[in-house]
Amino acid sequence: MAMLGGVLALTGCAGGAPSALDPAGTGAGRVADLWWVLFWISMAVFAEVMVLLVWALVFRRRRDARVRHGQPLRFVAIAGAGIPLVILVTVYALGLRDLVALGDGPGPEATTIEVTGHRWWWEVRVPGVAGATANELHIPVGEKVRIRLRTADVLHSFWVPQLMPKTDLIAGEVRETWLQTDRAGTYRGQCAEYCGTQHAHMAFLVVAEPRREFDAWLSQLGSPAARPQTDAQRRGQEAFEQGSCAGCHTIRGTGADGRIGPDLSDVGSRWSIGAGAVSNDGGHLGGWIANSQTVKPGNFMPPQPVDAQRLPDLIAYLQSLT
């Protein structure tokens, strides 16, 4: 019972962190159900072993204990072979059932989202839509969404604990998984395969929302970025386009069309900077621009030679891109 209490305590100690035992999607729900079946089977086996151990240590030592001929053999056949066989066959059947269900992806008419893993961020595109975003993808509530996965460099793994088991991204292959939830909300995902120095800071968000809001997100994804509204924002756009930023990043509708780093057309509305490294606010954004190595050491963005007087304007412009 002490072990049971400890395990149950650990399942709730994450303090709001995503857990596969708190499923919000049909895929993760199957995994959680199978986990609980295995857990209670293991608890039953543990209890049986403890009872037999007590019986062997206490009752077998009594002088008046008598065991009829043939009883030990029958006991070993039942407890050592029969019961384990039933358990293994049951678990195997349940596992096969869930494996088939998890492989039953959406039909050809389903929404498709393409996700590419980079060191150490996620590029998100939708076929037929010109734009892109980073570290955040939207899905309509109540629908199966096909996710096509690629890697631009090393092995990564796409995992949203509350929605679906992980799927590895292998160089030269296009892998597929799917996401579905009937509950609107945001679900944190993570690279689940060690991929280098900043593997821990390779997170993303899945935003589940009604179809109307999802369609609005699609429309925004293919539209030019917001135009600057203030003098500071206009100066910031000029600094972005004339500096080194435009050589690596795209801002739709401007002269910046770099393809090395993330598309920044909606960077002001993103949940974080650096794929979960720090929160997206003016202070962290300024530190990232000046020298991202102090925020996320090892990433591929070098320190930027931005004049201190122009940095506030650049921050104001980037924060306006929502």
N, C-alpha and C positions, 0 to 999 in steps of 0.2 A: 504493500500500500504506500510505503514511503516513496518507492520508485514512481508509482502512478501519480502521486501528488507532485513530485518534482517535474515530471514530464509535462503535466497539465499546466504547471506554473510557467514553465519555459515557453509554452505555446502562446502565452499572453504577455510575455515580458518585453515584447518589442516596442510597446508604447506608441502604437499607431503606424509602425512600419508595415509594409505590405507582407502578407502571409498567404501561402498556398492553402492554409487551413481556414482562411476567411474568404471563400470563393465568391466572386460576383459574376462569373460566367459559367456556361455549361461545361466548357473544357476543364477549367480548374475545379469545378464541382465534382466531376468524375474522379479526378486525382485525389481530392480530399476524401471522398467517400471510400475509395480503395485504401487510402492511408488509415482511416479509422477502422476499417475491417481488419487490416493487418495488425493494427495496434491492439485491438481487443482480443484477437487470436493469440498474440504474443503474451498478453496479460493472463489469459486462460492457461496457456502452456506453462508460464512461469508459476502460477498458483499450483498447478498440478505437480510440477517438479518439487516445489517446496513441501507439499503435503507428503509426497513419497519419501522425501529426504527425512522428514520428521518421523515418519513411520519406520524407515530403515534404522534410524539412530535410536529410537526409543522402544517401540513395540517389539521389534525383532530381537531385542536383547533380553526380553523377559524369558525366564527359564521355562515357563509353561507354554511358550509359543510353539505351535505345531503347524507345519505346512505339509499338506498332503502331496503325494507324488503327482507330478504333472501340472500343478498350479503355476509354478514359476514360468514354465515354458508357455503356457497359455497367456499369462500376463504379459510376457515379453512380446508375444505375437500381436496382441491387441494394442498395448500401449506403445510398443516400439516400432511397429510396422503399420498396423491397421489405421490407427488414429492419424499419424503423420501423412499416410497416403490420402486419406479423405481431405485433410487440410490442404495439401499440395495441389490436389486435383481441383478443389474449390477455388483456391487462389489463382491457379492457372486459368481456369474458365473465366473468372471475373476480370483478370488482366487482359485476356483476349477480347472479351466484350468491350472493355474500355478502349483498348488499342484500335479496334475497328471503328468505334464511335469517334475517336479523336482524328482518325484518318479520313472521316467523311466530311470533306470540306464543302464550301459553298458551290452553287451552280455557276455556269458560265456568265449569267447575267448579274452576278454579285459585284458590289463595289470592290475595286482593287486598289491597294495602296502599295507603293514600292518603297522599301527601306534599304538603305545602303549603310553598312557599318564602316566607319573610318576610325583611325586612331586620333582622338578618342571622343567621337561624337557620331550622331545619327543623322543622315540625310533622308528627308521624307519628300516623296513626289507622288503625284497621282497621274496615271496615264491619261493623255489628252489635255492636261492642264500644264501651262507653260512654266509656272512658278515652282518654287520649292521652299521648304522650311527646314528647321533643324530641331531635333530632340523633342518633338511634340507631334503626335498624329491624332486626328479626330476620327471617330467612328459613329455611325448612327445607332441609336439604341434599338435593340430588338432585331437586328439584322446580322447575319454572318458576313464578315468582311474578309476578303482574301488579302493576305499579306505576303508579298513577294520579297525575298531577302537575298541580298548580295553583300559581299565584302569587297572593299576597295584595296585591302592590304592583307592583314593577317586574319587568323581565325577569330571570329566573335560568336556570341550566342545571344539571341533575342529572347527575353524572358519577361513576361508580365505575370507575376505570381498569382494574382487574384483572377486572371482571365484564362491563362493557357500555360501548359508546360513549355519549356524552353525549346528553341530550334536553333541548331548550329548554322553559322554562315561559313561556307567552305569556298575557298578561292576557286574560280572557274565554274562554279555551279550557281544556279538559281534555285533556292529552296523556297518552300511554301508552308505557311501555317494559316490559321484563321483566328479571328477574335469575335466574340459575341457576348453581350451582356444585356440584361433587361433593366439594369439599374443605371441611371444617369449619374455621372460623377467623374472624377479623375483617378487614374490608376497608375502608379509608378512602375516603370519597367527598368531593367538593368541588364548590362552585358554580363552573362553568366559563365564566360570562358575567359581565363586570364589572358590578356592581350598586351601586356606591357605596363610601363610605369604608372600610367593613370587609368588603369582598368577600373578602379573603384569609382572614379569620376567619369563614368560613361553611362549615365542614367537618361531616362526619357519619360515623358508622360503620355498616357493614352487618355484622351478626353472623350467620354461617351455622352452624346447629346441627342436631342430629338432631330429627326430628319431635316426639318426646316433650318435649324441652326447649322447642321452639318453642310447643307447645300450653300448656306451663306459663307461658311469657311472655305468651301471649294471655290466659290466665286472670288473671294478675297485672295486666295492663293494664286489665281491666274491674273490678278489685276496689278497695275503699277502701284508702287509704294506711295504712301501718303506724301503729299507735297508739303514743303516747309511753310509754316504760317507766320513765323516771327523772323525778325532780322537775325537773331542769334541762330535760329535753325537754318536760315539761308546761308549764313557764314559757315555753319557746320557742314552743310552739304558741299559747299565749295572746298572746304578743307579735306573732306573725304575723297572727293573726285580728283583733286589735284595731288593728294598725297599717295603714300604707298598702299593705303587700304584698298583702293579700287583695283589694284593688281591681283588681289586674292579673293575679293568678295564681290557679290552681285547685289545691287539694289535696283529692282525692276523699275524701268522708266527713267533711269538716269544713265550717265556715262560709265558707271561702275558695272563691269561685267566679268569680274574675276571668277574663276572656277575652282580655285584651290581650297578655299575655306567655305564655311557655310554661307548661304544666301541670307542677307541681313534685312530683307524687305519688311519683316515684321518683328525685328529684334526687340523693339520696345515693349511688346506684349508677352514676351517669352517668360517662362516661370523661373529661369535661372540663367546664369552665365557659365559657360564651360561645361555643359551637360551635367549640371548638378553640383559644380564645384563651389559656387557662391550664389547668393541671391542677386536678382537683377534690380539693382538700384544704382543711383548716380555715382556713389563712392566706389563701389566695386567695378562699375563699368569704366570709370576713369583709371582705376588701377590696372584693369585688364588691358586697356588701350596702351597705357604707358609701358607696362612690362608684365605681360601675362605669365611670365615664368615665376613671378612671385606669388601668383594665385594658383596656377596649375603647372608645377614644374615638369619639364619634359615635353610639353605640347609643342606643336610645330609653328606657332606664331611667334616671331621674334619681337623684341622690344621696338616700339614705334617712335620715330623722331618727331613727335608732335609738339609744337611750340606750346609752352604753358599758357600763353594768353589765348590760344585757339582751342585748347582742350575743353573748356566749359561749353563752347559753341558746338563742338563735335559731339559731346555728351548730350546736349539738348536736342540736336538733330536725330541722333540714334534713338533717344527715348521717345521721339515723336512718331517713330515708325511702328504703328500698331495695326 
